[in-house]
């Protein structure tokens, strides 16, 4: 409370480089999960009709083994907001047993199909369904494998040609004779693409190839179908090794076949983590990340599609959560139709440059207008622990956000009865409204070869026995007799009129005679 009061009273003195263009109006957070079961790590996508589809990790404990995480039933849950009405929640995918985190990343194709890259135990798969039928588990396709066992973090994108682009962190087992001292069995960052909706995938590419761990990938595809990717280098949370080092950026201009050289943010003296990515309407990347030492946030952008970058600049007033408190969080960025960048983060409002975080974090929204950052706006207060936010833009000016919260008494309860909840909120900005991209009917990516064949000789088709056994017709068909009578009756008025005309003509001629 002290920081919030200080922000209100002394903001004009403190906000150097900050503008006051924040927009009020975030809706009251709505609990999407509506269940006592634990719910966390959500993602969302806007449908072609504006419906908001939300997915998250959940599960049940096996009643025969209460409290035993190894017997937990793992599920991917779903809920949709359509025409202002929340439909019931549903379990759309059983991912296994054992209490494995069901990571997921979601996109919508131009063919109106929703695609999800989902972690099932320790392996990653893709599933898809038409957006109208996504509420039904039966509508979803059979899971298609993307990674071998050992996958964890996921990121999925889709371009204007309906090609899927997948990023994930993959555990790399060390040679027992030459184990990595700093990050044993830590992950590399891999990429694959699919042109047929996830049925088949390209050869995996290792985009990182370091001795460090790779975490939290994000992918953005711009209006020219250029791929922009970022991830954290240094730590592998799943393997439990490494130390924070860099944020990494790479770009592909040819659909993932080749990638630009690695661009690293941070330094050994100032390691960074939790890098987030968006692009401008022109396709120029913009990143936000946090210092692993001071909890301060920084931003950089490029004016030439990611080749050259500005120097890092600190975002005033806000602070990130201490990495020792929670190293599973992320930041999320999105760009509206006016080119403004929206940052959604879990963190703190600082009343001075020397403040250290001690209270519960808020869920904060900030806007970059190209010159300065807005005053942070609180989307959710700090009575809970908001975490893992995700923000998207629909229609150019509608912001939609999801996140999950933990209760203080069970911060690390995970699937052992913890009360974790998924939340949603929305805000309409003053950016221009734009029509969503048009949908189309998906077509094969390759044209099948047509083989020249001879024209087959048709074979007679035998008639059914009931027709063969029918008696032959004796005399004219009944429908023909009825038709002749009806035609005659229909023509009677015509014949009568003709008779009157002919009779009149004859009478006139007789008079003239």
Order of alpha helices (4+ residues) and beta strands (2+ residues): alpha-beta-beta-beta-beta-beta-beta-beta-beta-beta-beta-beta-beta-beta-beta-beta-beta-beta-beta-beta-beta-beta-beta-beta-beta-beta-beta-beta-beta-beta-beta-beta-alpha-alpha
